[in-house]
Amino acid sequence: MRWNMRMKAAEAGIWKSTELRRRLAEAGLEISAGKMSGLWAGTPTTIRLDDLDVICFVLGCTPTDLLICEPEAVAARRPAEQATASSPRPRRPVTTGRTRSTPPA
């Protein structure tokens, strides 16, 4: 996912994080300077849905405008082994953690 809040803010005529923070506060969302910096400068690791709702209201957008899917990034993270699902993985023998073999069943 790519976080697109800064671009949506610019489209709404908001060029500084302090301005967006002030508008969010007017809409009922008090954000600390540190959290606002994280939202403005990078991609947040988490965001509350209530907060996302207020951000969308202030910017006049939807969550899909702020969160842009990047399927190519997901494909790049997939291990090559899983990419070829047709080749089964070899099974390893079950061990008990000891050096001697298990008794017959």
Secondary structure, 3 states (H helix, E strand, C coil): CEECHHHHHHHCCCCCHHHHHHHHHHCCCCCCHHHHHHHHHCCCCCCCHHHHHHHHHHHCCCHHHHEECCHHHHHHHCCHHHHCCCCCCCCCCCCCCCCCCCCCC
